[in-house]
Amino acid sequence: MNRDHSSLLIVDDDAIIAESLKYVLSSDFQVEVAEDRPAAIELLQRMDPAPMLALVDLGLPPDTHLPDEGLAVIEHLHRKFPQTRILVLSGQDDRAQVERALQLGAADFIPKPCDVAELKMRLKRQLERDQEPSRPADEDMGIIGQSPAIELLREQILQLADSPYPLLIQGESGSGKELVALSLHRFSRRSAEPFLTLNCAAFNGELLESQLFGHARGAFTGAREARPGFFEETGAGTLLLDEIADLPLDLQAKLLRVLENGEFYRLGETRPRQARCRVLAASNKDLLQAVSEGRFREDLYHRLSVLTLRVPALRERDGDKLLLLDYFQRQAPDGAGSFRLDDEARELWLQHEFPGNVRELRNVVIRLSAKYPGQTIKREVLHQELQPAGVQPAAKGVEQSEQWLHEQLRQPGFQLGDALKRIEREWIELALRQSDNNMSRAAELLGINRSTLYGRLERVGGAEAAEAQNDDE
């Protein structure tokens, strides 16, 4: 390894620790040592080029009991030398301090005392990331867009992918939270291990506990054989707990125990087992509000939100709507169903807020591709496709409603069955949005029972909606 490209700055006020680290690391790195922030800044001004790595203690003079000086070093390094990979080596491992260090630009947090072999491995891992030939392409990450909000999200994913800490992904329904979780897994050292997702709103009571932790034979009615849960099946991989706000309070306590010490029990067993996976949680609800209302444990919230990623809504991503339109059109086999928007339709596309976010935009592209293959779509047609079809006539007078129906009948390839399916599906999607994606409440709005709603979703091609929309009874 070229020593010029493996320079390491150690910032630690404990002379014994600093010199010991310099001694054990000097065979692999070109090491410089500073005892506080002024000394580190002075040393950085003399170093040319800037160090590839920095190992920073949080507790620096003048008050070594506080993290302020160490955090200031991290902020200075990240701002002035963004190419330097910063690792924190500190005995101050309070969760809030860890989160703050990572937000300021640290790439890893290593608690003291640390095994030397592990320290070398984690330093070299950061060098390997810098020596990779190029940053992943946007489509390799699966996160399409060039807006500042989405660029920031991609940077945060790459920065936090290798962290061992739990991470909370927040964002509106349809914004791409599961895709973010998958990207975190793919760009981590766990990528060869399983990635599993459990929707916490899809199961209730013992069944959900069994899904999470597994069960022994005879643990409950129907448990004819012992089965592992998601924590075991994920192994050393990544487990995404989707719709975490819907996790019952009694299971929240058991999840907290897993996050604190890795320990859990299968239903019906008294022997503890150890979880090895990284836990990600996702929610489209305000968890702090749920905490204030007593529906979510405060200690679990703070444990899950050591690190937090916010997925921006599509309305916050200026310019990305056209990129996503092009991307989803190209997903069709051999370009089948390709269409184009005229200038006025294009302007309408940019103005539309897409309250269902990327999921809604994708569904609209699929619908347009199927209905208008190879055609140029005008503003009037696009306007109809962007609105809930079942609502349009009802919102107008009788004369306007008839005109709308005439326009529909004149559309090329009009089929009554397809039109009725589309109307039914859009009523369902509207009810789901108004009920915050709760299947039971959506069924009540529509005047049908939950089982009927599931059946209608399947019939009108709404399987993708049914995947995430589950009741919380």
Residue pairs with C-beta under 8 A, 6 or more apart in sequence:
1 28
1 127
3 29
3 30
4 30
4 49
5 52
5 127
6 28
6 29
6 30
6 52
6 53
6 127
7 29
7 30
7 31
7 32
7 47
7 49
7 51
7 52
7 53
8 25
8 29
8 30
8 31
8 32
8 51
8 52
8 53
8 54
8 55
8 123
9 31
9 32
9 33
9 34
9 40
9 43
9 44
9 47
9 51
9 53
9 54
9 55
9 84
10 18
10 21
10 22
10 25
10 31
10 32
10 33
10 34
10 54
10 55
11 33
11 34
11 35
11 36
11 37
11 40
11 54
11 55
11 56
11 57
11 60
11 70
11 73
12 18
12 21
12 33
12 35
12 55
12 56
12 57
12 60
12 89
13 35
13 36
13 57
13 59
13 60
13 61
13 64
14 57
15 35
18 33
18 35
19 33
21 31
21 55
21 119
22 31
22 33
24 116
25 31
25 119
25 120
25 123
28 120
28 123
28 124
29 53
29 123
32 43
32 47
32 51
34 40
34 42
34 43
35 60
35 61
36 60
36 61
36 69
37 60
37 69
37 72
37 73
37 76
40 73
40 76
41 76
44 50
44 51
44 77
44 80
44 81
50 80
50 81
50 83
50 84
51 81
51 84
52 83
52 84
52 85
52 127
52 130
53 84
53 85
53 86
53 87
53 123
53 126
53 127
54 73
54 77
54 84
54 85
54 86
54 87
55 87
55 88
55 89
55 123
56 70
56 73
56 74
56 77
56 86
56 87
56 88
56 89
56 90
56 106
57 70
57 88
57 89
57 90
58 67
58 69
58 70
58 71
58 88
58 90
58 92
58 97
58 101
59 65
59 66
59 67
59 69
59 70
59 90
59 91
59 92
60 69
60 70
60 73
61 69
62 69
63 69
67 90
67 92
67 94
67 97
67 100
67 101
70 88
70 90
70 92
70 101
71 97
71 100
71 101
71 104
74 86
74 88
74 101
74 104
74 105
74 106
75 104
75 105
77 84
77 86
77 105
78 84
78 86
78 104
78 105
78 106
79 105
82 105
83 130
85 107
85 126
85 127
85 129
85 130
86 105
86 106
86 107
87 106
87 107
87 108
87 109
87 110
87 122
87 123
87 126
88 98
88 101
88 106
88 108
88 109
88 110
89 110
89 112
89 114
89 119
90 97
90 109
90 110
90 111
90 112
91 111
91 112
93 109
93 111
95 302
95 303
95 306
98 109
98 165
98 306
99 305
99 306
99 307
99 308
101 109
102 109
102 159
102 160
102 163
102 307
107 126
107 159
107 162
108 122
108 126
108 162
108 163
109 163
109 165
110 118
110 119
110 122
125 162
125 189
135 158
136 158
136 187
138 144
138 145
138 146
138 154
139 327
141 154
141 157
141 183
141 186
141 187
142 179
142 182
142 183
143 150
143 153
143 154
143 157
143 176
143 179
143 180
143 183
144 150
144 320
144 323
144 324
144 327
145 151
145 317
145 319
145 320
145 323
145 324
146 319
146 320
146 323
147 312
147 316
147 317
147 318
147 319
147 320
149 312
149 316
149 317
150 312
150 317
150 320
153 180
153 309
153 310
153 311
153 312
156 309
157 180
157 183
157 184
157 187
157 309
158 187
160 167
160 184
160 307
160 309
161 183
161 184
161 185
161 186
161 187
161 188
162 187
162 188
162 189
163 307
164 278
165 278
165 306
165 307
166 259
166 278
166 279
166 280
166 281
166 303
166 304
166 305
166 306
166 307
167 184
167 278
167 279
167 280
167 281
167 304
167 306
167 307
167 308
167 309
168 244
168 280
168 281
168 282
168 283
168 287
168 304
168 305
168 307
168 308
168 309
169 177
169 180
169 181
169 280
169 281
169 282
169 283
169 308
169 309
169 311
170 177
170 282
170 283
170 284
170 287
170 308
170 309
170 310
170 311
171 177
171 180
171 282
171 284
171 310
171 311
171 312
171 313
172 284
172 311
172 313
172 357
173 284
173 356
173 357
173 359
173 433
173 436
173 437
173 468
174 356
174 357
174 358
174 359
174 360
175 284
175 311
175 312
175 313
175 314
175 357
175 358
176 311
176 357
176 358
177 242
177 282
177 284
177 311
178 197
178 240
178 242
178 282
180 309
180 311
181 195
181 197
181 238
181 240
181 280
181 282
182 195
184 238
184 280
185 191
185 195
185 237
185 238
186 195
188 238
188 278
190 236
190 237
190 238
190 277
190 278
193 234
193 235
193 236
193 237
193 238
193 277
194 233
194 234
194 235
194 237
194 238
195 234
195 237
195 238
195 240
196 230
196 233
196 234
196 237
196 238
196 239
196 240
197 239
197 240
197 242
198 211
198 212
198 230
198 239
198 240
198 241
198 242
199 242
199 243
199 467
199 468
199 470
200 208
200 241
200 242
200 243
200 244
200 245
200 246
200 247
201 242
201 243
201 246
201 438
201 470
201 471
201 472
202 208
202 243
202 470
203 211
204 248
204 472
204 473
205 248
206 219
206 220
206 267
208 247
208 248
208 251
209 215
209 251
209 254
209 267
210 219
210 220
210 223
210 227
210 229
210 267
211 229
211 230
212 229
212 230
212 231
212 251
212 254
212 255
212 264
213 229
213 231
213 254
213 264
213 265
213 266
213 267
214 226
214 227
214 228
214 229
214 231
214 232
214 266
214 267
215 223
215 226
215 227
215 229
215 266
215 267
215 268
216 223
216 226
216 266
216 267
216 268
216 269
217 223
217 224
217 225
217 226
217 268
218 268
219 266
219 267
219 268
219 269
220 267
220 268
223 267
223 268
226 266
228 266
229 266
230 239
231 239
231 258
231 264
231 273
231 275
231 277
232 273
232 275
234 275
234 276
234 277
235 276
235 277
236 276
236 277
237 277
237 278
238 277
238 278
238 280
239 277
239 278
239 279
239 280
240 280
240 281
240 282
241 247
241 255
241 279
241 280
241 281
241 282
242 281
242 282
242 468
243 282
243 283
243 284
243 468
243 470
244 281
244 282
244 283
244 287
244 304
245 283
245 285
245 287
245 290
245 295
245 296
246 472
247 255
249 295
249 296
249 297
252 296
252 297
252 300
253 297
253 300
254 264
255 300
256 297
256 299
256 300
256 303
257 263
257 264
258 264
258 275
258 279
259 279
259 300
259 303
259 304
260 303
262 274
262 275
262 276
263 272
263 273
263 274
263 275
264 272
264 273
264 274
264 275
265 271
265 272
265 273
266 273
279 304
281 304
284 436
284 437
285 436
287 296
287 301
287 305
288 301
290 296
291 297
291 298
291 301
313 357
314 320
314 321
314 324
314 353
314 354
314 357
314 358
314 361
315 353
315 354
321 349
321 350
321 352
321 354
321 361
322 346
322 349
322 350
324 358
324 361
324 362
324 365
325 341
325 349
325 361
325 365
328 361
328 362
328 365
328 366
329 335
329 337
329 338
329 339
329 365
329 369
332 338
332 369
336 369
336 373
337 368
337 369
337 370
337 373
337 374
338 369
338 373
338 374
339 368
339 369
339 372
339 373
339 374
339 375
339 376
339 377
340 375
340 376
340 377
341 349
341 376
341 377
341 382
342 376
342 377
342 378
342 379
344 378
344 379
345 377
345 378
345 379
345 381
345 382
347 379
348 379
348 382
348 383
348 386
349 382
352 386
354 360
354 361
354 364
355 433
356 363
356 429
356 433
359 464
360 429
363 464
364 385
364 386
367 385
367 422
368 377
368 382
368 385
371 385
371 411
371 413
372 381
372 412
375 412
380 407
381 411
384 392
384 404
384 407
384 408
388 426
388 427
388 429
388 430
389 419
389 422
389 423
389 426
390 423
390 424
390 426
390 427
390 430
391 426
391 427
391 430
392 404
393 400
393 401
393 404
393 405
394 401
396 404
408 414
408 419
421 459
421 460
421 461
422 460
424 456
424 460
425 460
425 461
425 462
427 446
428 442
428 446
428 453
428 456
428 457
428 460
428 462
428 465
429 462
429 465
431 442
431 443
431 445
431 446
432 438
432 439
432 442
432 465
432 469
434 442
434 445
435 441
435 442
435 444
435 445
437 468
437 469
438 469
438 470
438 471
438 472
439 450
439 453
439 454
439 469
439 470
439 471
440 450
440 471
440 472
440 473
441 471
442 453
442 469
443 449
443 450
443 452
443 453
446 453
448 456
450 471
454 466
456 462
457 463
457 465
457 466
458 466
